[in-house]
Amino acid sequence: MAVHLITGGAGFVAVNLTRQLLQRGESVLAIDNLSRGRREFLREFSNSNGFVFVEMDCADGSQFLPLIESFHSRQRISEVWHLAANSDIPAGVSNPRIDLKDTFLTTFETLLLMRDLEIPILHFASSSAVYGDLKDLAISETSGPAAPISNYGAMKLASEAQIRAAAECFLERANIFRFPNVVGTPATHGVILDLIRKARTTPSGFEVLGDGTQRKIYLHVDDLVEAMLCIRDQSKDRYSVFNIGPSDDGITVREIAESVRDEVAPHAKIRYGVGNKGWVGDVPTFRYAVEKVSSLGWTPRLGSKEAVRGAVKQIAAVELR
Amino acid sequence: MAVHLITGGAGFVAVNLTRQLLQRGESVLAIDNLSRGRREFLREFSNSNGFVFVEMDCADGSQFLPLIESFHSRQRISEVWHLAANSDIPAGVSNPRIDLKDTFLTTFETLLLMRDLEIPILHFASSSAVYGDLKDLAISETSGPAAPISNYGAMKLASEAQIRAAAECFLERANIFRFPNVVGTPATHGVILDLIRKARTTPSGFEVLGDGTQRKIYLHVDDLVEAMLCIRDQSKDRYSVFNIGPSDDGITVREIAESVRDEVAPHAKIRYGVGNKGWVGDVPTFRYAVEKVSSLGWTPRLGSKEAVRGAVKQIAAVELR
């Protein structure tokens, strides 16, 4: 069976992906610097023979390469899921070095490693943020020119550019997944978690960034992982880019806040801010064209509304404990 | 008069730009780590009051920021020409850390500096290499998606992505110049210099990478600098991208080799290699749509053929000394 290296292996998406890979009987080497991922998320895999976790920063090539090389010499890694990144967009706005190191340099070092160890297949977690604030009715993989307006989106696009060049040079296959907002458990950050915490702290009322009209699309992590595996199994191109998301027109921050209120603090008064951007570089609205991944046979089980409602219930239940 | 900071200030393009800026009566602070640029190129400015050169690596933020800050407190810098980059594409193929440091991290540190010192205007030397091997008849600024096939092109596109995000956040104006192959003096690298040196070393015959059918467009540096200044004076958008080049369909490597032979070693036999790519990541053919810069009133004086012929004569004359 295949041996998978997952960077950012203790993060939200990685944990859900690992669960599916192990169920398929495959092996996973997860590495994570635990800056946002958490060791406790991996507890469910502790009795699994096919699972190994190493705490390590993959932006540090001098540590990363020798360690993976030693593992690789015993158990040949056939593909890499590069999920390590700074997922906290506002943090990258205030300190661009975070996005540089955690999002860009992790990609750079992962590619060097793959070249040196001759690992042929890469799957990369990119983002809808690479597109920026396009005025297209529906954003497809060829929409553009890609013009990211956040440092986060810039470092994701910058990572894609490196991978594109590596696909010309030494990779046999590279799948680029452009994620929308993804929700579910174990949540480490994001609007739902923030609002649940606020509502729990002050059940009488809580504040929302922006005026609440901001509309975005959301995908449940279960649907995301299914799409990633569908692409992994079926796409044979040397380099391909896939939007992954629902095809609906999303859900507003107001609707999310109301979902949280209904679940966590039914008597809370929701206070809204001004403007429809939550922070500099936040993209207010878009729709996703997902015909390309649909043509491989994948469709999401949940639309944006159902994904958010489901995630609110799941996160609220976990956060209660 | 404006005070200009030029990174890569001892390089080929920078020297030609500096000459024009000083002639306009403006001031130039040139910085360069002298990895490819040369101090001797700056000799002509040594009696100029408006010119200061500092040897420094702008990828090293801990050195770069304090030095520029101290200068800036005495003479306010109003715009930056970020020309520092690794221009040796094959070097970046064999060691990607060169492109990372010299092309990408120089951009990262330049942007941090501009944010911290509140310098509002950036001009950036990008490249046609960001497009990759597009099949378009003529490549315009909105052609794409940009899919660089060299590490060099990837780091230029990655730099553009960062600048795009910075334009959203703190820059007042950013002009992205996508250069084609640029020729003229003082040459530091490139096909003409390589062939002249080969022909001088063995006047009986010399070798050419690839089969000689590879066709590319070339711009003379005098035309390039005129275009950059035209855009600088006229473009007022917050973020804009310009192809700069001739609109012809270029010149083949065979024609370049023959120009060199005629100028330097009339009896040399030219030996060709195999294939139409000189190295991995080399883009064999393209044409450039330059309507956008033309609409500002610029047209090149020389087409690809004349630019190359002129440069062969200039470089051969300099290299003789």
Interface residues (C-beta under 8 A of the other chain):
Chain A: V93 P96 L100 F104 F108 L111 L112 V130 G132 E141 T142 G144 P145 A146 A147 P148 I149 S150 N151 G153 A154 M155 L157 A158 S159 A161 Q162 R164 A165 A166 E168 C169 Y239 V241 V280 G281
Chain B: V93 P96 L100 F104 F108 L111 L112 V130 G132 E141 T142 G144 P145 A146 A147 P148 I149 S150 N151 G153 A154 M155 L157 A158 S159 A161 Q162 R164 A165 A166 E168 C169 Y239 V241 V280 G281
